[in-house]
């Protein structure tokens, strides 16, 4: 495991696309699979590279974790520094189709505050983590999470949270094993877990 480096950007993007649907590829749920990485991976590498870590084996990146220190501030920067890159290539529709994954992700890409979770007073940071299938069950996810927890705590965060598909029971088991607790959530599309930092 190590800190992210700029040369890892393509691998992180690729892993996000290959594992973004509860560990499975997103190709069957998105017409434009790259949207998954444009929303859930790439902006973190640009805006918070110090909070990105990867695991590798035999010279290949096998998984990553990315995070934002202050979610609201992060989305404000996203709006100014990330979203404009996609104004021409991936414009957001005026009306978002909640049944269409591409439409939803385009909306998130341009209006990231749509993703603002609850409980930001106790858990102002958030993260995303993905591992290829061959890297799961070997403690790599735990190592990635502990690394980013430590970095967030050192930066002064009191807590971090994440969202997971309700059907992804394997990931939920990992979060529970390392002491994360399930948070109240007002959506059926995801389950949220959080953990306090700095004691």
C-alpha positions as CSV (number, residue, x, y, z in Angstrom):
1,X,0.0,0.0,0.0
2,X,1.2,3.5,-0.7
3,X,0.1,7.1,-1.4
4,X,-1.4,7.8,-4.8
5,X,0.8,9.1,-7.6
6,X,-0.2,10.9,-10.7
7,X,0.7,7.9,-12.9
8,X,-2.0,5.9,-11.0
9,X,-4.8,8.0,-12.4
10,X,-5.7,5.8,-15.3
11,X,-5.7,2.7,-13.1
12,X,-7.9,4.3,-10.5
13,X,-10.3,5.4,-13.2
14,X,-10.4,1.9,-14.7
15,X,-10.9,0.1,-11.4
16,X,-13.8,2.5,-10.6
17,X,-15.5,1.5,-13.9
18,X,-14.8,-2.2,-13.4
19,X,-16.0,-2.4,-9.8
20,X,-18.5,0.5,-9.4
21,X,-21.6,-1.6,-9.2
22,X,-21.2,-3.3,-5.8
23,X,-17.9,-4.7,-7.0
24,X,-19.0,-5.5,-10.5
25,X,-18.5,-3.5,-13.8
26,X,-20.9,-0.6,-14.4
27,X,-21.2,-1.3,-18.1
28,X,-24.6,-2.9,-17.8
29,X,-26.1,0.0,-15.9
30,X,-24.6,2.9,-17.7
31,X,-24.4,3.8,-21.4
32,X,-21.3,5.9,-20.6
33,X,-19.4,3.8,-18.0
34,X,-16.8,6.6,-17.6
35,X,-19.4,8.7,-15.8
36,X,-18.8,6.5,-12.7
37,X,-15.2,7.5,-12.4
38,X,-15.9,11.1,-13.4
39,X,-18.1,11.3,-10.3
40,X,-16.8,8.8,-7.7
41,X,-13.0,8.8,-8.3
42,X,-11.3,11.3,-10.6
43,X,-12.3,14.6,-8.9
44,X,-10.8,13.4,-5.6
45,X,-7.4,12.8,-7.3
46,X,-7.5,16.4,-8.5
47,X,-8.9,18.1,-5.4
48,X,-7.6,15.9,-2.6
49,X,-4.6,13.9,-3.9
50,X,-3.1,13.8,-0.3
51,X,-6.2,11.7,0.7
52,X,-5.8,9.0,-2.0
53,X,-4.1,5.7,-1.4
54,X,-3.6,2.6,-3.6
55,X,-2.6,-1.0,-3.1
56,X,-0.6,-2.8,-5.8
57,X,0.7,-6.2,-6.6
58,X,3.1,-7.3,-9.2
59,X,3.4,-3.7,-10.4
60,X,-0.3,-3.2,-11.0
61,X,-2.8,-1.1,-9.0
62,X,-5.4,-3.4,-7.5
63,X,-7.5,-1.0,-5.4
64,X,-7.8,2.5,-4.1
65,X,-9.4,4.8,-1.6
66,X,-10.2,8.5,-2.1
67,X,-11.6,10.9,0.3
68,X,-12.7,14.5,0.9
69,X,-11.9,16.3,4.2
70,X,-14.8,18.7,4.4
71,X,-17.6,17.4,2.1
72,X,-19.4,20.7,1.7
73,X,-16.2,22.6,0.9
74,X,-15.1,19.8,-1.4
75,X,-18.3,20.0,-3.4
76,X,-18.0,23.8,-3.7
77,X,-14.5,23.4,-5.2
78,X,-15.8,20.6,-7.4
79,X,-18.4,23.0,-8.8
80,X,-15.7,25.5,-9.7
81,X,-12.8,23.4,-10.7
82,X,-14.1,20.0,-11.9
83,X,-17.6,20.4,-13.3
84,X,-16.7,23.0,-16.0
85,X,-14.4,20.5,-17.7
86,X,-17.6,18.6,-18.7
87,X,-19.8,21.5,-19.8
88,X,-19.4,20.6,-23.5
89,X,-18.8,16.9,-23.5
90,X,-21.3,15.8,-20.7
91,X,-23.9,18.5,-20.3
92,X,-26.4,18.1,-17.6
93,X,-30.1,17.7,-18.6
94,X,-32.5,20.2,-17.3
95,X,-34.7,17.4,-16.1
96,X,-33.1,14.5,-14.3
97,X,-34.5,11.0,-15.0
98,X,-34.3,9.2,-11.6
99,X,-34.6,5.8,-13.4
100,X,-31.6,6.5,-15.7
101,X,-28.2,6.1,-14.2
102,X,-26.5,8.2,-16.8
103,X,-28.9,11.1,-16.2
104,X,-28.3,10.9,-12.5
105,X,-24.6,10.9,-12.7
106,X,-24.5,13.8,-15.2
107,X,-26.6,15.7,-12.7
108,X,-24.1,14.8,-9.9
109,X,-21.2,15.8,-12.1
110,X,-22.5,19.3,-12.5
111,X,-24.4,19.7,-9.2
112,X,-22.4,17.7,-6.7
113,X,-24.4,19.1,-3.8
114,X,-27.2,16.7,-4.8
115,X,-25.0,14.1,-3.2
116,X,-24.7,15.9,0.2
117,X,-25.3,13.3,2.9
118,X,-26.8,13.9,6.4
119,X,-24.8,13.7,9.6
120,X,-22.1,16.1,8.4
121,X,-21.8,17.7,11.8
122,X,-20.3,14.5,13.2
123,X,-19.0,13.0,10.0
124,X,-17.9,15.9,7.7
125,X,-15.5,13.8,5.7
126,X,-16.5,11.1,3.2
127,X,-14.7,8.4,1.1
128,X,-15.0,5.9,-1.7
129,X,-13.1,2.6,-1.9
130,X,-12.8,0.0,-4.6
131,X,-10.8,-3.2,-5.1
132,X,-10.6,-5.6,-8.0
133,X,-11.9,-9.1,-7.3
134,X,-8.5,-10.7,-6.9
135,X,-7.5,-8.3,-4.1
136,X,-10.6,-8.8,-1.9
137,X,-10.5,-10.9,1.3
138,X,-6.8,-10.3,1.9
139,X,-6.9,-7.3,4.3
140,X,-6.2,-4.7,1.6
141,X,-9.4,-2.9,2.1
142,X,-8.8,-2.6,5.8
143,X,-5.3,-1.3,5.2
144,X,-6.6,1.3,2.8
145,X,-9.3,2.5,5.2
146,X,-7.0,2.7,8.1
147,X,-4.5,4.8,6.0
148,X,-7.1,7.3,5.0
149,X,-8.6,7.4,8.5
150,X,-5.2,8.3,9.9
151,X,-4.7,11.0,7.2
152,X,-8.1,12.5,7.8
153,X,-7.6,12.5,11.6
154,X,-4.2,14.2,11.2
155,X,-6.0,16.9,9.1
156,X,-8.5,17.5,12.0
157,X,-11.6,15.6,10.8
158,X,-13.8,14.4,13.6
159,X,-15.4,11.7,11.5
160,X,-15.8,10.1,8.1
161,X,-18.7,8.4,6.3
162,X,-19.4,6.5,3.2
163,X,-22.3,5.1,1.2
164,X,-22.8,1.5,0.0
165,X,-25.3,-0.4,-2.1
166,X,-27.7,-2.2,0.3
167,X,-27.0,-5.4,-1.6
168,X,-23.3,-5.2,-1.1
169,X,-23.2,-7.3,2.1
170,X,-19.5,-8.1,1.7
171,X,-18.5,-4.5,1.9
172,X,-20.8,-3.8,4.7
173,X,-19.3,-6.7,6.7
174,X,-15.9,-5.2,6.2
175,X,-17.1,-1.8,7.5
176,X,-18.6,-3.4,10.5
177,X,-15.5,-5.5,11.3
178,X,-13.4,-2.3,11.5
179,X,-15.8,-0.6,13.8
180,X,-17.8,1.6,11.5
181,X,-21.5,2.1,12.5
182,X,-24.6,2.3,10.4
183,X,-25.9,5.8,10.1
184,X,-29.5,6.9,9.7
185,X,-30.3,7.4,6.1
186,X,-33.3,8.8,4.2
187,X,-32.7,6.9,1.0
188,X,-33.3,3.3,0.0
189,X,-30.6,3.5,-2.7
190,X,-27.7,3.3,-0.2
191,X,-26.7,2.4,3.3
192,X,-24.4,4.8,5.1
193,X,-21.6,3.9,7.6
194,X,-19.5,6.3,9.6
195,X,-16.7,6.2,12.1
196,X,-15.4,8.9,14.5
197,X,-11.8,10.0,14.2
198,X,-9.5,11.8,16.7
199,X,-10.6,9.5,19.5
